[in-house]
Amino acid sequence: MTTEHPEKLSTSDVGTEPITGELSGHGALLVAVRAGRHLNFDRLVFEFSGPRPGHRVEYVPQLFADGSGEPIHLRGRAVVEINMQPAAAHTDDGTPTVAGPPDVSDFAAFRQVADAGDFEGVLTWGIGTAAKTGLHVSALTAPSRIAVDVMHAAPGTGQQLLRRGDRSAAVATWQWRLHLALDRNVPVDETFGPITEEATKDFQRAHNLSADGIVGPNSRAAMETALGL
């Protein structure tokens, strides 16, 4: 797992409709899968030896294992399916070329990543997400990569309040932003407990807000300014 936030996504760059991309050649071999936390999105990167395969990324009701058709249950409230072809994740003797899904603990958007198949030239992966938010896909070169981004849920909107006892994707995003703004290890677990409340109070004090530990419009606006969102 990597922790980095050098860039952000604009809401104009994302959507929830399927995203497809053309292949750049044949013979793609998956050699690495990495996950990273960014300012307002989480990213899953597939790196290939050789050309880049075609891809289709979309929200689906359920992820299924290629070949067997067995359902794969993922943590989260929504499921992103990623199909890449033609590609393989094994050598000629059947040895897998990647160790398995990356750890996505403490991610704001990702809840679980799963390898759903390497079957007849098709690679299928899935992401369980905290909410059905915007998707963005980048086809990258040198080396060949496909990067799948899932936007963080908004940490509340309008006059909505987040407070101790709440549990939601919005809380997870607020926790991640506290982690960045305070440079502190705030658990990103969707649960607004005592650690999140105290960190919220510290952030409010630092920005001359009423330190009540409740996240409302003023706290959200101050956070956006602090992080440059």
Secondary structure, 3 states (H helix, E strand, C coil): CEECCCCCCCHHHCECCCEEECCCCCCEEEEEEEEEECCCEEEEEEEEECCCCEEEEEEECCEECCCCCCEECCCCCEEEEEEEECEECECCCCCECCCCCCCCCCCCCEEEEEEEEEECCEEEEEEEECCCCCEEEEEECCCEEEEEEEECCCCCCCCCCECCCCECHHHHHHHHHHHHHHCCCCCCCCECCHHHHHHHHHHHHHCCCCCCCCECHHHHHHHHHHHCC
